[in-house]
Amino acid sequence: MKNSPLVWQEKFLMPAALLLSIPAFYLILAGWEPLYRNIGSVLYLLVAAMAGADLLSRNKTRNWRDSATMLDWAIFLGAIFSIWPSNPPWSMLEWVLRMVYCAIVFSRLVMFSAKFVLSCRLLHVVAFAVAVLAVAGAVFLWLEPRVHTYADGVWLAFITGATVGYGDLVPSTPASRIFAAFIVLLGYALFSVVTANISAMLVGEDEKRLEHELHADMRMLRKEISLLHKELNSSLVDSRGDDPKNADNQVERV
């Protein structure tokens, strides 16, 4: 009972902070009005508060040299520095810092999602991929001016994640290009997991078939041994005229 609040905070606070940092980044980057950038700053404030609460709640149980803890501290500090909105266009230094922060957030999200994906079956992974595709389509509809319908946004998300690149729709703005880069990385991961699950299913079916054949051979061998035992027992009884119990003893001696 004492560990239940800690488990709840570990499963909710940091993942929620990571998810909030995504719209915060794009609201500040693609916000054409000061209102959007102010909303992004508020979201970054929430990210910093949630990440700080997570760090404080697990202060005694954390290993400070752990890579996950170091990434959490980087997310907390990066969110604090991102609270103050800056007017586009960004300088080269700000671009580099914000992209590094995005890479850290993406890495931490992968670490959290890996625990869920690796323990799930193919159906759960496919459902997760469909949900990501649906959300990515809406984001492309908002970020990319060449995408005019939600269906086009989903199509752009699919060909980007699958790295098909037909060329009918391409990201044209800095915000959509950055988002496309992360969709490509996420697409690689999801397609790899789906392929690995399909391969595991095929290998598992082959192992089940071999196991079934092995059990059938063992049952047949036991049956043959039982028949051989009965034949040997009957032959000893017929040849010597002994009692069946004595014949069994003789068979055991043999």
Steps between C-alpha positions, in 0.01 A plus 500: 500500500790738567636456148171571320540882483853458370387257229217734400736798474756297304237391248327837461708807580801466273313346201241778523776761514664352191175500307425860598841613381413403141212748449693759703791481255280536193283772646810712553653404164192521279301755698414786266349699785638587844209311654631169364849567633358595840302174511818314414679673787223396738532141381875512557430627852278196558772275357755646741261464795412138420861401430615669822228326700605167352865562588414601856261210556765246404797682650590222744437212260690640203854421395639839404749344260223321314451616140123534546547729801746718312255531210221594742715778644580623149127504419425694818770761439419526129134563577595781738715671239225454240234679704597840366366518144721632223380656179586318177724474310723328751874542511731212416587445867134487600426256218778270619393515864134438423583209268722343765214538746262334252744212457515451878120501526475251213759270660315505832170427328659201328625372836150523649322352197750212472379361833145497362572381147739219587249343738207517258387281214474585134141627527595754767800621301290545184235688700771728641637560149151588368451745788835666425407521132167665581662760726781566253245562225332769708835660579596512132163656421582776747868550412517444125327761277494260202284255694137610469314193633546259787529210255796673334656549842469130582641412158797730552557348844492149356738558208731689736504231769535224241774701320324441167527856371273505197545874465133594468510661846815624670562709814578858404517695828764471773242380750364225274851392400607464862186304574563282194849417626362364826224314315768327291686389814178385663396323180826306493443388857136399451563314174791316664283397795216384272743301284661346807158399637400340170830310488451388860149376415631297206784355705258424782266313266792296367611419854145392590493270197834343593390460861176333388693259278742422784214424739336278239826305454535461878144368529564254216825386663327444833230302326756282324688440827174401670416257220851355511471455875170315464637276224808417704286432806266269310787314333663431836172376645436270204852357493540430870139473618579723795271731685460841331639671808817292480518575131484871576786458742700318235429773250620757747818302554555483126 
